[in-house]
């Protein structure tokens, strides 16, 4: 947490979003106001589609964080959590690049 956030007491995006529930995504957050689902269920995506969807979210992350409405940011957070959770469930033994590790 940055010093400015600690000083002002501002909440993180996850804390400000009513649809976000810590590490869990609420079922109600998967539908918009009209009850339509927001995105394909990640379990129904093939591996290539799952990766493509995650790449798209990561590509738009900063712009969404800086400029999108709170509801759009909440949807972005929810969708990212859904897709990344599915990826990790499919690849629990994912390859870790040794150059990305810190010495203990």
BELWOZI-V376310 format. One record per residue. PHI is phi in radians with two decimals (* if undefined). BURIAL is 1 if it has 24 or more other C-alpha atoms within 12 Angstrom, else 0. Layout:
BEGIN
phi:burial
PHI:BURIAL
PHI:BURIAL
END
This chain:
BEGIN
phi:burial
*:0
-1.39:0
-1.04:0
-1.12:0
-1.20:0
-1.12:0
-1.16:0
-1.50:0
1.35:0
-1.09:0
-1.47:0
-1.24:0
-0.97:1
-1.11:1
-1.29:0
-1.42:0
-1.46:1
-1.15:0
-1.38:1
-1.66:1
-2.22:0
1.09:0
-1.50:0
-2.05:0
-1.74:1
-1.24:0
-1.05:0
-1.13:0
-1.35:1
-1.49:1
-2.16:0
-1.48:0
-1.02:0
-1.48:0
1.49:0
-1.37:0
-1.22:0
-1.80:0
1.81:0
-1.27:0
-0.98:0
-0.99:1
-1.18:0
-1.56:0
-1.49:0
-1.28:0
-1.00:0
-1.11:0
-1.17:0
-1.09:1
-1.10:0
-1.05:0
-1.11:1
-1.14:1
-1.06:0
-1.10:0
-1.11:1
-1.19:0
-1.15:0
-1.72:0
-0.98:0
-1.13:0
-1.08:0
-1.14:0
-1.09:0
-1.43:0
-2.23:0
-1.45:0
-1.12:0
-0.97:0
-1.16:1
-1.20:1
-1.14:1
-1.07:1
-1.12:1
-1.08:1
-1.08:1
-1.08:1
-1.15:1
-1.04:1
-1.08:1
-1.06:1
-1.18:1
-1.21:1
-1.11:0
-1.12:1
-1.05:1
-1.16:0
-1.17:0
-1.35:0
-2.25:0
-1.14:0
-1.82:0
-0.95:0
-1.29:0
-1.82:0
-1.28:0
-1.01:0
-1.25:0
-1.66:0
-1.67:0
-1.73:0
-1.27:0
-1.62:0
END
